[in-house]
Amino acid sequence: MRQTIRLHTGAVDQAQASTSGILELLRERSGSSGSAPRSMATLLDGAWDELAAALGAQVSEPSEELSRALMRLRVLDQQLLRRIDTTGARLAPVVAQLEALPCDVDTLITMAPRLVCELGFDRAVISRVDDGVWTSECAYIPDEPEWSRTIEGVGRSHPQHLDSGLHETEIVRRRVGLLVTEAQEDPRVNRPIIEAAECHSYVATPIAAGGRVRGFVHADRFRTGIDLDGEDCHLLGAFTQILQIALSRARMSEQLSSARQGLLGLIDGLDDAGPSSPMGCSGAVGSTRRSTGLAGASGHRRRADPLAAARLTAREQEVLALLAAGMTNDDIAAELVISVSTVKDHVKNVLRKTQSRNRSEATALWHQSNRR
């Protein structure tokens, strides 16, 4: 209830005490790194309701002290509403860019740090969490590609076990973002990255999927030197939640595409089997497309292996088999105990050698090859 209310005798002291307590609580919350504008707005709505109950009937004028407290509360209310509007205005165009990206996990991971910088941050890092180990995935600093690669490389070469000594462990436990100040002196940070980035403060939010934290988004304002606050944590958290949805959708799309190509490969294999098909369809399927059958007494030549000419290495064959099983790059990295960047290199080599335009085409070749 945002309104001006007069007091009845005896309610003044209660209202004054209530207002003072509310203002003190709001001051404490506004200084907390985890306080988001919308949670503050909920608290403020409750404050107005509490005041309305305390003020009561319209009998006497409020005291001068109470009037000043009410005015401060009203000003805070208006400022908070403006902050919420500003957050939405900053987020909307970035979300539109995110939605316009291809539904592909690798693309989303690569572009996400750039979009974080579009929100007003100077630098951003996307990282992953596998079996309690935190490893950098992609870093971005506008106009600083070398520094971006340096930070990214340091994060990959110094993976951090999420134990009780890190702030990020608390993020995993609570599933909420965190503001870290005075990072250069803080013992609970990822020291190699902090030193490589020369970072003094940052905000970090969790990327969650399947009920677990799968990674982090980190951001700071190194160049501008502007202090980060709870609003920055809320802004990054809102973006991260939308990123989570986009990543989940992309993973589902990749898995469905892989399953579809596998089914098409199975159908193609049944067609090629012709009269010898174990389904017992003597010529029913094979009659529509002449089967090569098996070499030997049948007089038919065995169909060539579609992957034979690709000359894939043993590791590339492993990666392709896992792709065909519907695994993401993160899943493959965990399965083979290699970095995600190494998986990406293998995938690129597989696509090039098999002359496939995308992962789905390479997966289809694998299914065809394994159903000869």
VOGUTI-969672 format. One record per residue (C-alpha): residue in three letters; x, y, z. Coordinates in steps of 0.001 Angstrom, whole numbers, padded with zeros to 6 digits, always signed. Each point is the difference from the previous one (the first is absolute). Layout:
<drenkes>
AlaXYZ;...
</drenkes>
This chain:
<drenkes>
Met+000000+000000+000000;Arg+001813+003070-001232;Gln-002091+002800+001501;Thr+000134+002836+002555;Ile-001730-001008+003263;Arg-000926+002070+003069;Leu+000286-001347+003518;His-002212-000598+002950;Thr+001250+000770+003509;Gly+002163-002834+001326;Ala+001028-001307-003434;Val+002677+002640-000545;Asp+002667-001715+002090;Gln-000751-003384-001584;Ala+000098+001423-003521;Gln+003179+001930+000695;Ala+001720-003060+001404;Ser-001260-002077-002932;Thr+001262+002527-002551;Ser+003411+000267+001641;Gly+000337-003781+000092;Ile-001019-000327-003642;Leu+002468+002647-001142;Glu+002791-001660+001974;Leu-000821-003396-001546;Leu-000068+001522-003490;Arg+003379+001627+000605;Glu+001453-003363+001064;Arg-001496-001761-003016;Ser+001194+002660-002432;Gly+003554-000503+001236;Ser-000179-003756-000509;Ser+001672-001385-003128;Gly-002734-002567-000493;Ser-002946+002426+000120;Ala-001704+000227-003357;Pro-002283+002971-000842;Arg-003082-002189-000265;Ser+000544-001629+003389;Met+000450+003507+001403;Ala-003261+001024-001681;Thr-001811-002884+001703;Leu+001413+001119+003344;Leu-001086+003581-000677;Asp-003542-001070-000883;Gly-000165-001781+003350;Ala+001295+003140+001695;Trp-002882+002064-001349;Asp-002498-002626+001130;Glu+001522-000045+003486;Leu-000163+003774+000201;Ala-003626+000030-001086;Ala-000878-002393+002823;Ala+001901+002107+002543;Leu-001349+003389-001026;Gly-003668-000826+000393;Ala-002820+002572+000128;Gln+000309+003572-001299;Val-000034+001995+003251;Ser+003206+001974+000485;Glu+002911+001168-002126;Pro+003250-002047+000041;Ser+002982+001381+001879;Glu+002734+001838-001865;Glu+002420-002908+000522;Leu-002503-002519-001320;Ser-000787+002210-002991;Arg+003700+000137-000907;Ala+000284-003787+000344;Leu-003037-000492-002245;Met+001461+002373-002556;Arg+003315-001933-000021;Leu-001919-003237-000470;Arg-001939+001492-002902;Val+003193+001249-001684;Leu+001589-003425+000387;Asp-003111-001548-001538;Gln+000219+002242-003065;Gln+003748-000590-000418;Leu-000496-003749+000179;Leu-002713+000058-002657;Arg+002350+001929-002289;Arg+002758-002559+000613;Ile-002313-002854-000996;Asp-001052+001803-003155;Thr+003657+000682-000879;Thr+000962-003667+000511;Gly-002774-001121-002343;Ala+001001+002545-002622;Arg+003638-001164+000075;Leu-000910-003679-000144;Ala-002615+000051-002784;Pro+002255+000718-003037;Val+002626-002494+001185;Val-002625-002714+000422;Ala-001199+000753-003527;Gln+003551-000586-001295;Leu+000235-003234+001969;Glu-003287-001239-001449;Ala+001238+000775-003527;Leu+003061-002261+000347;Pro+000058-003483-001578;Cys-001351-002732+002258;Asp+003482-001434+000516;Val+001817-000541+003300;Asp+003458+000983-001292;Thr-001334+003221-001507;Leu-001829+000950+003193;Ile+003074-000629+002173;Thr+002185+002067-002340;Met-002419+002907-000297;Ala-001256+000173+003599;Pro+003013+001961+001378;Arg-000410+002558-002803;Leu-003651+000470+000901;Val+000917+000431+003679;Cys+002218+002902-001046;Glu-002980+001440-001900;Leu-001721+000257+003383;Gly+002599+002544+001106;Phe+002743-002197+001427;Asp+003589+000344-001237;Arg+001010-003673+000046;Ala-001689-003368+000297;Val+000957-003666+000376;Ile-002151-003081-000506;Ser+001206-003113+001821;Arg-001195-003534+000611;Val-000223-002266+003042;Asp+000661-003731-000426;Asp+000052-002332+003012;Gly+000760+002852+002362;Val+002778+001468-002174;Trp-000346+003558-001321;Thr+001698+000734-003359;Ser-000131+003093-002228;Glu-001681-000463-003365;Cys-000092+003349-001808;Ala+001198+003516+000949;Tyr-000733+003269-001760;Ile+001440+003503+000310;Pro-001025+002448-002756;Asp+002994+000960-002182;Glu+002332-002174+002125;Pro+000122-003433-001709;Glu+003457-000876+001343;Trp-000931+000811+003577;Ser-003254-001940-000451;Arg+001946-003071-001130;Thr+002459+000408+002873;Ile-002748+000030+002633;Glu-001764-002880-001722;Gly+003233-002010-000146;Val+000830+000619+003653;Gly-003457-001183+001005;Arg+000385-003195-002013;Ser+003494-000769+001220;His-000933+000631+003657;Pro-003326-001797+000589;Gln-001322+000582+003503;His-001554-002638+002254;Leu-003111+001500+001580;Asp+000812-000433+003657;Ser-000916+002141+002989;Gly+002803+002446-000761;Leu-001643+001641-003042;His-002818+002505-000429;Glu-001233-002004-002968;Thr-000640-002964+002290;Glu-002496+002167+001844;Ile-001640+000881-003327;Val-000399-003721-000747;Arg-001420-000656+003463;Arg-002475+002886+000040;Arg-000708+000178-003772;Val+000124+003822+000095;Gly+002326+002649-001390;Leu+002753+001601+002035;Leu+001835+003330+000085;Val+003683-000236+000934;Thr+001887+003168+000947;Glu+003716+000538+000683;Ala+000766-003152-001963;Gln+003755+000602-000039;Glu+000125-000436+003775;Asp-002743-002616+000297;Pro+001293-003556+000693;Arg-003244-001595-001247;Val+000420+000858-003702;Asn+001513-001860-002957;Arg+003434+001531+000506;Pro+001561-000788-003433;Ile-002905+001604-001892;Ile-000247+002990+002352;Glu+003675+000735-000485;Ala-000087-000498-003764;Ala-003071+002227-000298;Glu+001235+002558+002569;Cys-003537-000120+001356;His-001048+001981+003078;Ser-003700-000888+000205;Tyr-002429-002160-001949;Val-003478-001494-000070;Ala-000631-003692-000692;Thr-003204-001945-000635;Pro-000668-003746-000377;Ile-001023-001787-003205;Ala-002232-002870+001114;Ala-001496-002947-001882;Gly-001479-003303+001086;Gly-000039+001062+003639;Arg+003754+000701+000113;Val+002260+002987-000552;Arg+001763-000622-003317;Gly+002008+003202-000264;Phe+000384+003687+000856;Val-000207+003402-001623;His+002536+002503+001381;Ala+000112+003711-000849;Asp+001674+003195+001174;Arg+000612+003660-000893;Phe+003781+000124-000104;Arg+000311+002874-002476;Thr-002585+002412+001333;Gly+000888-000608+003629;Ile-003682+000264+001007;Asp-000802-001862+003212;Leu-002231-003023-000459;Asp-003101-000388+002155;Gly-003017-002210+000616;Glu-001749+001351-003093;Asp+002859-001299-002178;Cys-000377-003404+001624;His-003736+000048-000710;Leu+000539+001098-003608;Leu+002561-002737-000684;Gly-002187-002549+001761;Ala-002997+000888-002187;Phe+002121-000387-003137;Thr+001415-003321+001230;Gln-003468-001436+000574;Ile-000929+000790-003605;Leu+003330-001458-001180;Gln-000813-003210+001907;Ile-003249-000355-001931;Ala+001772+000603-003325;Leu+002699-002574+000818;Ser-002558-002605+001071;Arg-001930+000553-003214;Ala+003182-000309-002087;Arg+001022-003244+001731;Met-003455-001442-000565;Ser+000120+001046-003666;Glu+003383-001677-000485;Gln-001197-003204+001656;Leu-003172-000096-002104;Ser+001994+000655-003160;Ser+002413-002797+000853;Ala-002871-002389+000730;Arg-001686+000924-003276;Gln+003176-000564-002015;Gly+000504-003315+001747;Leu-003519-001071-000947;Leu+000558+001069-003594;Gly+003248-001979-000021;Leu-001840-003062+001294;Ile-002656+000323-002702;Asp+002701+000432-002632;Gly+001714-003135+001277;Leu-003246-001974-000162;Asp-000578+001194-003563;Asp+003450-001145-001032;Ala-000472-003403+001616;Gly-002582-000961-002664;Pro-001248-003613-000028;Ser+002581-000971+002611;Ser-001548+002352+002552;Pro-000415-001635+003410;Met-003481+001563+000059;Gly-001072-002712-002435;Cys-001428+002513-002510;Ser+001081-001858-003109;Gly+000528+002851-002381;Ala-002796+002184+001422;Val+002404+002731+001014;Gly+002948-000892-002195;Ser-002119+000039-003150;Thr-000332+003758+000149;Arg+003780+000427-000067;Arg+002344-002674-001316;Ser+002054-001494+002831;Thr+003697-000601-000337;Gly-000371-002922+002430;Leu+003054-001983+001072;Ala+002988-000945-002106;Gly+000328-003643-000968;Ala-002497-002581-001192;Ser-002792+002577-000298;Gly+001986+001756-002703;His-000505+003395+001633;Arg+002869+002265+000990;Arg+000333+001019+003659;Arg-000814+003685+000519;Ala+003022+002190+000695;Asp+000473+001321+003508;Pro-000992+003716-000161;Leu+002659+000869+002602;Ala+002855-002008-001512;Ala+001291+002878-002102;Ala-000113+002426+002920;Arg+003049-001586+001688;Leu-001106+001015+003485;Thr+002439-000522+002845;Ala-000957-002317+002848;Arg-000860+002983+002208;Glu-002075+001626-002747;Gln-001924-003248-000408;Glu-000682-000019+003745;Val-001242+003589-000133;Leu-002241-000749-002995;Ala-001480-003052+001744;Leu-000840+002127+003055;Leu-001509+002680-002236;Ala-002178-002686-001537;Ala-001094-000983+003520;Gly-001395+003515+000452;Met+002702+001310+002314;Thr+000869+003708+000224;Asn+003568+001297-000050;Asp-000060+000198+003807;Asp-001182-003602+000260;Ile+002699-001201-002408;Ala+002698+001922+001875;Ala-001075-001639+003255;Glu-000199-003457-001599;Leu+003454+000167-001612;Val+001584+002072+002792;Ile+001126+002755-002367;Ser-000770+003722-000185;Val-003015+001351-001857;Ser+002317+001995-002289;Thr+001700-003259-000997;Val-003400-001550-000708;Lys-000846+002969-002218;Asp+003238-000530-001946;His-000818-003677-000522;Val-003537+000858-001144;Lys+001353+002505-002519;Asn+002403-002621-001355;Val-002792-002558-000250;Leu-002224+002408-001939;Arg+002855+000951-002331;Lys+001128-003570-000680;Thr-003508-001346-000558;Gln-000951+003075-002048;Ser-003011+000505+002237;Arg-001678+003373+000298;Asn-001028-000581+003603;Arg-000007-002496+002851;Ser-003246-001576-001190;Glu+001456-000966-003379;Ala+003087-001489+001641;Thr-002250-001931+002395;Ala-002016-001360-002918;Leu+003205-001256-001651;Trp+000961-001764+003227;His-003366-001779+000159;Gln+000263-001038-003650;Ser+003520-001305+000531;Asn-000986-002060+003029;Arg-003002-001612-001669;Arg+001813-001415-003036;
</drenkes>
